[in-house]
Amino acid sequence: MLVLRAARPDDAGEIAAIYAPHVTEGVASFELDAPDVATMAARMAAAGDVYPWLVATDVSDGAVLGYAYAGRFREREAYRWTVETTVYLADRAQRRGIGRHLYGALLATLTRQGFTQAIGAIALPNPASVALHETLGFVHAGTLAAVGYKLGQWADVGYWQRALTTPALPPAEPLPVAGLLALDP
């Protein structure tokens, strides 16, 4: 059985372990060195009460199977209603629907907060990630060719976009995540 919950600081080690192979063995992440536990904990803390971090855990052993989070899309203030979203799963959690549930909960939470757009950046080719995003309502918004060089190859990055709420005029500020987690999408 699967449990979705807000990530806690003591999850940073398992989150870093899930992320590390994506950094060191593939091009899904454009980082070159896997962040250590302290770095991951600092990233989680930097999200504050604005950007949610969620984990999926196995109820039988409490192990973190995957995580999803949102962050600032761009630095300029006018982008503050748009987020960039990310999901990563442990190898043993692949192809079990966990990513869909976890990412769906993240999107539902962001909608409750009042964010208007979610952007997924996908290093290409990555048919599994493209399928996940499109299953959850993202549409292809464009591709940047050969923008990252890693593991001896150039990689394209595709952007997928999903509307979360209808933008209002004027827009209300996004709400803090506390009390708005949508853990059963």
N, C-alpha and C positions, 0 to 999 in steps of 0.2 A: 504494500500500500504506500501511497505517496502523500507526503505532507508538504504544502507550500507555506512559507512563512517569510517574514522580514529577515534579512541577513543580520547577523550579530557580529561584533568584533571578533569573537572567538571562532568564527567561520573562516577567517582570512587564510588560515593555513590550508584548509581543504579547497578553498576557492583558488588560491595560488597553484595548488597541485593540479587542479582541473585545467587551468589556463596554460600551464607550462608547456605541455606538448604542442599546443596550438602555436606557441611562439617558436619553439625550438625545432619542430619537425614539419611545419607547414607554412602556408602563406595566408591563412585566415586572419592572422594578426600581423601587422607590419612592425611590431616590436622585434628587436633582434636579441634581446636578453630577457629571459623570464623574470618578472618581478618577484622579489622575496616576500615573505609573510608581512614584514613591516611595511613594505611599499604598498602591498595590497590593502592592508588595514588603513593606511593613510588615504588611499583612494576612496575607500568606503566612507571614511570619516568626512572627507572633503565634500561628499554628496549632501551632507547635512540632512535637513528635513525637507529638502526641495526635490531631490532626485532619488527615487526608490531603488533599492537593491533587494532582490528576492532570491531565495534558495528553494530548491526542491530536495527533500530529504527522504530517505528510506525509513519507514516507520519501524522496520525490524531491527535496524542497527543504528539509526540516527545519522548515517553517513550522508554527506552532501553529494547529490547526484548531478546537480547543475545549478547554474545561477543566471540571473538576468538582471540587467540594470539599465537605467537611463542616465544620460548626462547632457550637459549643455551642447547644443548643436554647433553654435558659433559664438564667439566672444561678444560681438556687438549686441547692444541692449535690445534692439528691435527684433532679435531672434528669440527672445526669452520664452515665447509660447511654443517653440519647437524644440524637440529633444532628439538626440541620437540614441538608439536603442541597441542592446547587445544581449546575446544569449550564448552560453557555452555549456556543454554537457561532458560529464565523465564518459570514458569509453563504454563502460557497462550500462550506461543510460541511453545510448544511441538507439534509435529506431523503436522506441517504446511509447511514443506519444508524450514523453515528459517535456520536451522542448516546446511543443504546442501548448501544453497546459501552463507551463511556467511563463512563456512569452505572452500568452493570452491574459494571464493574471497581471503581468506588468502593464500591458496596454489598457486593461480595464482600470487599473489604478491611476495611470496617467490621465485617462479620460475623466475620472472623478476629480482629479486635481485641477482640471481646466486647461491642460495643454491642448493645443489644436492640431499639431502635426507630429508624427513620428517618422524618423529617417533611419533606415537600415543601410549601412555601408558594407558591401560584400566584395571581398577579393575574389576575382573570377579566374577560372571557372570554379563554381561551387554549387552544383545542382541541388544538393540537399538543403542548403541555406536558402537558395532562391525559392525552392518549393515551400519551405516553411513560411517564409515571408508572404508569398502569394496566397497560401492557404489562409493566412491571417488577415488578408485584405490589403496587403501592400501592392503597389503597382510600380513597375519600372519607371524611374524618372530620368535616367541618363547613365552614361558610362564614361569614365575618364580612362583613356588608354595609356597603358605603360607608365603608371604614376608611382609604382613601388618596385624596388629591386631587392630581392631576397632569395637566398638559396640558389644563386646562379641564374635567376630568371626574372624577367620583367612581368609584373602583374597589373591587370586592369582592376579598377574598382567600379562596381555598379552601385547606383543609389536607388533604393526602393523607398517609396513614400506612402504613408497611410494617414488619412484624415482621422482625427480622434473626436473632435467636436466641431460644430459650426462656429467659425470665428465671429465674435460679436464686435460691434462698433459702439463705443470703444471696448477693447477687451479687458476683462477682469484679470488681475494678477493670479497666476497659478497658486493653488492652495498648498499648504504644507502636507506632506505625505501622512503625518500622524493621524490615525483614525480613518484614513481613506483607503487602506489596503483592500484590494479586491482579490482575495485568495481563492475564490471559487468561480472562475469565469464562466 
